[in-house]
Amino acid sequence: MSHPVVIIGSGLAGYNVARELRKLDAAVPLVVVSRDHAGFYSKPMLSNALAGKKTAATLVMKTADKMAAELNAQVLAHAAVARMDTATQTVHLSNGDTLRYRDLVLALGADPIRLPLEGNAADTVLSVNDLDDFARFAEALDTGANGQPVQRVAILGGGLIGCEFANDLLARGIAPTVLDLADRALGRLLPPEGSAYLQGKLEALGAQFRFGVAANAVNRSASGSGLVVTLSDGSELETDLVLSAIGLKPRTALAAKAGLKVNRGVVVDQTLQTSAPHVFAVGDLAEVAGLNLPGLNLPFVMPIMQQARALAATLAGTPTKVAYPAMPVVVKTPACPTVVCPPASGAAGQWLVTEVDEGLEARFVAEGSGQLLGFALQGKATSQRQALAGQVPATLSA
Ligand SMILES: Cc1cc2nc3c(=O)[nH]c(=O)nc-3n(C[C@H](O)[C@H](O)[C@H](O)COP(=O)(O)OP(=O)(O)OC[C@H]3O[C@@H](n4cnc5c(N)ncnc54)[C@H](O)[C@@H]3O)c2cc1C
């Protein structure tokens, strides 16, 4: 019997590759290895779980055992990979076990970026990037302010995740303060008018925004009842809890140690193969490169679904390139329904913004040709999503 296809990681990337592979090949031995519980959950739900009154336990849709049965796979939970040897096609677990592979799929995800904060409470700063993080966050909200539910939360980062958590905290009756060094919310995804529209909707519900400032330190307050965040402009903000949402960094260390080519993410070609034969990378970890670096490192669900289908076909014997159609992202801010389909970075063009009834429609059009290269839709304009997505050129053609 041949060695198995081994997938490291039980997030959306790892499990979607496994599911797609099983559709094409019922027989190949399959092993999913994960350092976490290996239960299946939808990570995007972490930033609207409070409104939905979900807990870390109820967010799990299927346990590791159920996934193993469904996939006809061996699922090794709480099994961290310490190193891999691409010459002998072997994965070494930190408990000393080894696994040989026919093909290896790296679906290791990304780590939250940590700000180098000073202060005696810097270690209390939380970020939410998986179920265990969410459990800690939910517990801190319940009992974080000296055993009492917290009233005030400072969110570091006014990007997609920061704004989603701000909205979700509002749903729980907590007024968040969002801090960002940039001068507006979702600045990389929205035109200035769109940022202002979103900010206005969240402010109307009680959120506050402070732009152009970074957090330098987090200390316990003199009274001991809360936290004090010292900002880069010298001012201070009193709060009960600090949530950091300033971005993610692909977990490239294992791949780098094994000698694989690494840039921002683990570099793969369009068939998702790394620089080593029989080793592939997907999800938040992967940087899909063409001829040039940087390639595309897109930490969203739709690219993962595209990757999973292409890689499954490759693993089942038909080498297949991943293609990305235009992939709009829904920003989960119910206070201001928002869909973004940002233009490729560096695209030459301009935003054309139209106010519509209870919404905003922003089109990013190419200089000269007027070709639609991206868009942002808010409020009632989100109904235009399908129509506009069909006009935007593919992000990556096969
Ligand atoms: C709060 C939040 C909200 C989001 N909302 C949206 C949204 O609305 N729409 C959207 O498109 N995207 C959203 N995203 C992004 C999307 O959820 C991610 O792109 C996707 O879930 C990443 O999946 P992944 O499998 O690549 O990584 P992960 O889910 O992080 O999985 C990584 C896996 O690798 C395992 N692992 C890591 N290191 C090791 C090791 N050494 N040994 C063994 N196992 C290891 C981990 O245990 C884990 O199982 C959101 C992200 C967050 C954090």
The ligand as a Gaussian input file, in Angstrom:
#p B3LYP/6-31G(d) Opt

LIG

0 1
 C      -12.050000      36.449000      13.177000
 C      -11.908000      36.077000      11.731000
 C      -12.960000      36.308000      10.848000
 C      -12.824000      36.000000       9.506000
 N      -13.870000      36.248000       8.656000
 C      -13.759000      35.926000       7.349000
 C      -14.839000      36.149000       6.442000
 O      -15.893000      36.669000       6.837000
 N      -14.693000      35.792000       5.135000
 C      -13.537000      35.233000       4.669000
 O      -13.445000      34.917000       3.494000
 N      -12.479000      35.010000       5.517000
 C      -12.567000      35.335000       6.828000
 N      -11.518000      35.088000       7.672000
 C      -10.322000      34.424000       7.137000
 C      -10.533000      32.891000       7.034000
 O      -11.241000      32.451000       8.158000
 C       -9.166000      32.223000       6.929000
 O       -8.605000      32.626000       5.692000
 C       -9.217000      30.694000       6.973000
 O      -10.044000      30.214000       8.004000
 C       -7.799000      30.160000       7.131000
 O       -7.829000      28.766000       7.142000
 P       -6.478000      27.910000       7.205000
 O       -6.934000      26.489000       7.197000
 O       -5.523000      28.384000       6.179000
 O       -5.811000      28.274000       8.613000
 P       -6.245000      27.902000      10.102000
 O       -7.713000      27.853000      10.247000
 O       -5.502000      28.837000      10.990000
 O       -5.717000      26.439000      10.325000
 C       -4.374000      26.152000      10.596000
 C       -4.288000      24.735000      11.141000
 O       -2.922000      24.373000      11.235000
 C       -2.700000      23.693000      12.456000
 N       -1.288000      23.810000      12.790000
 C       -0.538000      24.940000      12.846000
 N        0.735000      24.635000      13.157000
 C        0.794000      23.288000      13.279000
 C        1.826000      22.357000      13.583000
 N        3.091000      22.749000      13.792000
 N        1.517000      21.056000      13.641000
 C        0.248000      20.616000      13.396000
 N       -0.758000      21.456000      13.106000
 C       -0.495000      22.769000      13.045000
 C       -3.648000      24.387000      13.414000
 O       -3.902000      23.567000      14.534000
 C       -4.878000      24.571000      12.532000
 O       -5.661000      23.394000      12.546000
 C      -11.611000      35.414000       9.028000
 C      -10.548000      35.195000       9.914000
 C      -10.686000      35.515000      11.252000
 C       -9.529000      35.291000      12.196000

